[in-house]
Amino acid sequence: MLKNTLRLLGLSDDQLAKIFKELNFDPQIRAESLSLQQFADLTDAIEKTQKLF
C-alpha cells in the first residue's frame, strides 16, 4: 500500500490523510495504480507538506 511506503518519508497519518483527500486518492491505493500525472501531483503535495528537496 502506498500509504505505508510514504510513512518512510516521515509523514504522519494526518499528513497522509490530508494529501490523499486533497488528491482524491483511495487510502488503499497501490503505487503501481497511479498514472504519471497522479504521481507528479503526489510528489508536489508531499513537497508542499514537507520540504524534501
The 8 nearest C-alpha neighbors of each residue, nearest first, counted from 0:
[[1, 29, 2, 3, 27, 28, 4, 30],
 [2, 0, 29, 4, 30, 3, 28, 5],
 [1, 3, 5, 4, 0, 6, 26, 15],
 [4, 2, 6, 1, 5, 0, 7, 12],
 [3, 5, 1, 6, 2, 7, 0, 8],
 [6, 4, 2, 7, 8, 3, 1, 10],
 [5, 7, 10, 8, 9, 3, 4, 2],
 [8, 6, 5, 9, 4, 10, 3, 2],
 [9, 7, 6, 5, 10, 4, 51, 11],
 [8, 10, 6, 7, 11, 5, 49, 12],
 [11, 9, 6, 8, 14, 15, 5, 12],
 [10, 12, 14, 13, 15, 9, 6, 16],
 [11, 13, 15, 14, 16, 10, 6, 2],
 [12, 14, 16, 11, 15, 17, 10, 18],
 [15, 13, 11, 17, 16, 12, 10, 18],
 [14, 16, 18, 12, 17, 13, 19, 11],
 [15, 17, 13, 19, 14, 18, 12, 20],
 [16, 18, 20, 14, 15, 19, 21, 13],
 [19, 17, 21, 15, 20, 16, 22, 14],
 [18, 20, 24, 22, 16, 21, 17, 23],
 [21, 19, 23, 17, 22, 18, 16, 24],
 [20, 22, 18, 19, 23, 17, 24, 16],
 [21, 23, 19, 20, 24, 18, 41, 40],
 [22, 24, 20, 21, 19, 25, 18, 26],
 [25, 23, 19, 22, 26, 20, 28, 21],
 [24, 26, 27, 28, 23, 19, 20, 29],
 [27, 25, 28, 24, 19, 2, 16, 1],
 [28, 26, 25, 0, 29, 2, 1, 24],
 [29, 27, 25, 26, 0, 1, 30, 32],
 [28, 30, 0, 1, 32, 31, 27, 33],
 [31, 29, 1, 32, 33, 28, 0, 38],
 [30, 32, 29, 33, 34, 28, 1, 0],
 [33, 31, 30, 29, 34, 28, 37, 38],
 [34, 32, 31, 37, 30, 38, 35, 29],
 [33, 35, 37, 36, 38, 32, 31, 39],
 [34, 36, 38, 37, 39, 33, 40, 32],
 [37, 35, 39, 34, 38, 40, 33, 41],
 [36, 38, 40, 34, 39, 35, 33, 41],
 [37, 39, 41, 35, 36, 40, 33, 34],
 [38, 40, 36, 42, 41, 37, 35, 43],
 [41, 39, 37, 43, 38, 42, 36, 44],
 [42, 40, 38, 44, 39, 43, 37, 45],
 [41, 43, 45, 39, 44, 40, 46, 38],
 [44, 42, 46, 40, 41, 45, 39, 47],
 [45, 43, 41, 47, 46, 42, 40, 48],
 [46, 44, 48, 42, 47, 43, 49, 41],
 [45, 47, 43, 49, 50, 48, 44, 51],
 [48, 46, 44, 45, 49, 43, 50, 42],
 [49, 47, 45, 46, 44, 50, 14, 18],
 [50, 48, 46, 47, 51, 45, 10, 44],
 [49, 51, 46, 52, 47, 48, 45, 43],
 [52, 50, 49, 46, 45, 8, 47, 48],
 [51, 50, 46, 49, 47, 45, 42, 43]]
